[in-house]
Amino acid sequence: MRSRDDARVDVRRRLGDGPASGAASGVVVAAVLVGLLFAVRDAAYRATVSGAVALPGVVGGAFEVVGELGLVALVALAVVLAWRARSHDLEHLTVALVAAVSTVVAYALSEGVKGLVREERPCRMLHVGTLAACPAPGDWSWPSNHATIAGALATAVVVLAPVWWRLVAPLALAVAASRVLTGAHYWHDVVAGLAVGVVVVWFGTWALAPVAHRLLVRSVDTGPQAWRRLVGDLEPARRELS
């Protein structure tokens, strides 16, 4: 029978044995890509937005829909998987809770960086027609919040159910690309946003899962019946961990 310490190790192993090094590599790759895209930001933005405007109106409208409904789809899938985690065991529920918290942290970090960097939107800096109206002044550009949330949600889904990566990875990329195609962001904005979302949720979940698991086990052991009902029927899993 497994000990509680063994169970905590299992929580971390669900995310891989070396996400710290993987996250570091991902940050380096993303930083290089962001730097390259920043160097050509105006030309890349003009080419992308001009090409999008030249497409048939129904196609341009689809870009806007993808940017919003794509996030709704990612949220819905993440919520469903998190709710289903209640019917599994404490490991699944722990990962779901920590992934949710990490997603919020990723968004808060993105918003904080935007306020510090204060990069002006390209649709106000460059004289190019865009598919969508330019965001209001004071709504800064780098990094993209939409891309950050998309990357964070997609990563949370993959952490909970890896089989869904074939759906959520392209969907997150489509949400990010739509923000450039509609004129709201530069390409380096959305690449940075995706990187923030993925790295924060992946590494944050890996780092916090053991502590969160220990606290959750303790709360189920000592908490009221109402709390146990809220987190699901976890008595069998709790006995396994004893």
C-alpha positions as CSV (number, residue, x, y, z in Angstrom):
1,M,0.0,0.0,0.0
2,R,1.3,3.4,-0.9
3,S,2.4,5.9,1.7
4,R,1.3,9.6,1.5
5,D,4.9,10.5,0.5
6,D,4.7,8.1,-2.4
7,A,1.4,9.6,-3.5
8,R,2.9,13.1,-3.5
9,V,5.7,11.9,-5.7
10,D,3.1,10.5,-8.1
11,V,1.3,13.8,-8.3
12,R,4.6,15.4,-9.6
13,R,5.3,12.5,-11.9
14,R,2.1,13.1,-13.7
15,L,3.8,16.2,-15.1
16,G,7.1,14.6,-16.0
17,D,10.3,14.2,-14.1
18,G,12.1,17.3,-15.4
19,P,9.7,20.2,-16.2
20,A,12.1,22.7,-14.6
21,S,14.7,22.1,-17.3
22,G,11.9,21.8,-20.0
23,A,10.5,25.1,-18.8
24,A,13.9,26.7,-19.0
25,S,14.5,25.5,-22.5
26,G,11.0,26.7,-23.5
27,V,11.7,30.2,-22.1
28,V,15.0,30.4,-24.1
29,V,13.3,29.3,-27.3
30,A,10.4,31.7,-26.8
31,A,12.8,34.6,-25.9
32,V,14.8,34.1,-29.1
33,L,11.6,33.9,-31.2
34,V,10.1,37.0,-29.6
35,G,13.4,38.8,-30.2
36,L,13.4,37.9,-33.9
37,L,9.8,38.8,-34.3
38,F,10.3,42.1,-32.5
39,A,13.1,43.0,-35.0
40,V,10.6,42.7,-37.9
41,R,7.4,43.6,-36.0
42,D,6.2,46.4,-38.2
43,A,6.8,44.6,-41.5
44,A,5.3,41.4,-40.2
45,Y,2.3,43.2,-38.8
46,R,1.6,45.1,-42.0
47,A,1.9,42.0,-44.2
48,T,-0.4,39.9,-41.9
49,V,-3.1,42.6,-41.4
50,S,-3.1,43.7,-45.0
51,G,-3.5,40.1,-46.2
52,A,-6.3,39.5,-43.7
53,V,-8.2,42.6,-44.8
54,A,-7.9,41.5,-48.4
55,L,-9.7,38.2,-47.7
56,P,-13.5,37.8,-48.2
57,G,-15.5,39.3,-45.4
58,V,-16.8,36.0,-44.1
59,V,-13.2,34.8,-43.6
60,G,-12.2,38.0,-41.8
61,G,-15.3,37.7,-39.5
62,A,-14.2,34.1,-38.7
63,F,-10.9,35.4,-37.4
64,E,-12.7,37.5,-34.8
65,V,-15.0,34.6,-33.8
66,V,-12.0,32.3,-33.3
67,G,-10.4,34.8,-31.0
68,E,-13.4,34.9,-28.6
69,L,-15.1,31.5,-29.0
70,G,-11.8,29.7,-29.0
71,L,-11.2,30.9,-25.4
72,V,-14.8,30.0,-24.5
73,A,-14.2,26.5,-25.8
74,L,-10.9,26.1,-23.9
75,V,-12.5,27.4,-20.6
76,A,-15.5,25.0,-21.1
77,L,-13.2,22.0,-21.6
78,A,-10.9,22.9,-18.7
79,V,-14.0,23.2,-16.4
80,V,-15.5,19.9,-17.5
81,L,-12.2,18.1,-16.9
82,A,-11.7,19.8,-13.6
83,W,-15.2,18.8,-12.5
84,R,-14.6,15.2,-13.6
85,A,-11.4,15.1,-11.5
86,R,-13.7,14.9,-8.5
87,S,-14.8,11.5,-9.5
88,H,-11.3,10.1,-9.8
89,D,-8.9,10.6,-6.9
90,L,-7.1,13.2,-4.9
91,E,-4.2,13.3,-7.3
92,H,-6.5,14.3,-10.2
93,L,-8.3,16.9,-8.0
94,T,-5.0,18.3,-6.8
95,V,-3.7,18.8,-10.3
96,A,-7.0,20.4,-11.4
97,L,-7.0,22.9,-8.5
98,V,-3.3,23.8,-8.9
99,A,-3.7,24.2,-12.7
100,A,-6.6,26.5,-12.2
101,V,-4.7,28.6,-9.7
102,S,-1.7,28.7,-12.1
103,T,-3.9,29.8,-14.9
104,V,-5.1,32.8,-12.9
105,V,-1.5,33.6,-11.9
106,A,-0.4,33.5,-15.6
107,Y,-3.1,36.0,-16.5
108,A,-2.2,38.3,-13.6
109,L,1.5,38.1,-14.6
110,S,0.6,39.0,-18.2
111,E,-1.5,41.9,-17.0
112,G,1.2,43.2,-14.7
113,V,3.8,43.0,-17.4
114,K,1.6,44.9,-19.8
115,G,1.2,47.7,-17.3
116,L,5.0,47.9,-16.8
117,V,6.0,47.7,-20.5
118,R,3.2,49.9,-21.8
119,E,3.7,49.0,-25.5
120,E,1.3,50.8,-27.7
121,R,-1.1,48.8,-29.9
122,P,0.1,48.5,-33.5
123,C,-3.3,49.6,-34.8
124,R,-2.6,53.0,-33.3
125,M,1.0,53.2,-34.3
126,L,0.8,52.0,-37.9
127,H,-1.5,53.3,-40.6
128,V,-3.0,50.0,-41.7
129,G,-6.7,49.1,-42.0
130,T,-7.7,46.3,-39.6
131,L,-10.5,43.8,-39.4
132,A,-11.5,44.8,-35.8
133,A,-11.7,48.1,-34.0
134,C,-8.5,49.1,-32.2
135,P,-8.7,48.6,-28.4
136,A,-9.0,51.8,-26.4
137,P,-6.0,53.8,-25.4
138,G,-4.3,52.5,-22.3
139,D,-5.1,48.9,-23.3
140,W,-1.4,47.9,-23.9
141,S,-0.1,45.4,-26.4
142,W,2.7,43.3,-25.0
143,P,2.1,40.5,-24.1
144,S,-1.2,39.4,-25.4
145,N,-3.7,38.5,-22.6
146,H,-5.8,36.4,-25.0
147,A,-2.7,34.4,-26.0
148,T,-1.6,34.1,-22.4
149,I,-5.0,32.7,-21.3
150,A,-5.2,30.4,-24.3
151,G,-1.8,29.0,-23.6
152,A,-2.5,28.6,-19.9
153,L,-5.9,26.9,-20.5
154,A,-4.5,24.6,-23.2
155,T,-1.7,23.6,-20.8
156,A,-4.1,23.0,-18.0
157,V,-6.2,20.7,-20.2
158,V,-3.1,18.8,-21.3
159,V,-2.0,18.4,-17.7
160,L,-5.5,17.0,-16.8
161,A,-6.0,14.8,-19.9
162,P,-3.0,14.6,-22.2
163,V,-5.1,13.0,-25.0
164,W,-6.7,16.4,-25.6
165,W,-3.5,18.1,-26.8
166,R,-4.4,17.5,-30.5
167,L,-7.4,19.7,-30.0
168,V,-6.2,22.4,-27.6
169,A,-2.8,23.1,-29.0
170,P,-4.1,24.1,-32.5
171,L,-7.0,26.0,-30.8
172,A,-4.6,28.0,-28.6
173,L,-2.4,28.8,-31.6
174,A,-5.5,29.8,-33.6
175,V,-6.7,32.2,-30.8
176,A,-3.2,33.8,-30.6
177,A,-3.0,34.1,-34.4
178,S,-6.4,35.7,-34.6
179,R,-5.2,38.6,-32.4
180,V,-2.7,39.5,-35.1
181,L,-4.9,38.8,-38.0
182,T,-7.6,41.1,-36.6
183,G,-5.0,43.9,-36.0
184,A,-4.9,43.9,-32.2
185,H,-1.4,42.7,-31.7
186,Y,2.1,42.2,-33.1
187,W,3.3,38.7,-33.6
188,H,5.8,39.0,-30.8
189,D,3.0,39.9,-28.4
190,V,1.1,36.7,-29.0
191,V,4.2,34.5,-28.9
192,A,5.2,36.0,-25.6
193,G,1.7,35.5,-24.3
194,L,1.6,31.9,-25.2
195,A,5.0,31.3,-23.6
196,V,3.8,32.9,-20.4
197,G,0.7,30.8,-20.2
198,V,2.4,27.5,-21.0
199,V,5.4,28.0,-18.7
200,V,3.5,29.4,-15.7
201,V,0.9,26.7,-15.7
202,W,3.2,23.8,-16.5
203,F,5.9,24.7,-14.0
204,G,3.5,26.1,-11.5
205,T,1.5,23.0,-11.4
206,W,4.6,20.8,-11.1
207,A,6.1,22.9,-8.3
208,L,2.9,23.4,-6.2
209,A,1.2,20.0,-6.7
210,P,3.0,18.2,-3.8
211,V,2.1,20.9,-1.2
212,A,-1.4,21.2,-2.5
213,H,-1.9,17.4,-2.4
214,R,-0.8,17.3,1.2
215,L,-3.2,20.1,2.2
216,L,-6.0,18.5,0.3
217,V,-5.5,15.1,1.9
218,R,-5.5,16.8,5.3
219,S,-8.6,18.8,4.6
220,V,-10.5,15.7,3.5
221,D,-9.3,13.8,6.6
222,T,-10.3,16.5,9.1
223,G,-12.9,18.6,7.2
224,P,-16.7,18.6,7.6
225,Q,-18.9,16.3,5.6
226,A,-20.1,19.2,3.4
227,W,-16.5,19.7,2.2
228,R,-16.1,16.0,1.4
229,R,-19.3,16.1,-0.7
230,L,-18.0,19.2,-2.5
231,V,-14.7,17.6,-3.5
232,G,-16.5,14.4,-4.5
233,D,-16.7,10.8,-3.2
234,L,-13.0,10.4,-2.4
235,E,-13.2,8.0,0.5
236,P,-11.7,5.1,-1.5
237,A,-8.8,7.2,-2.7
238,R,-8.2,8.6,0.7
239,R,-8.0,5.1,2.2
240,E,-5.4,4.1,-0.4
241,L,-3.3,7.0,0.6
242,S,-3.4,6.1,4.3
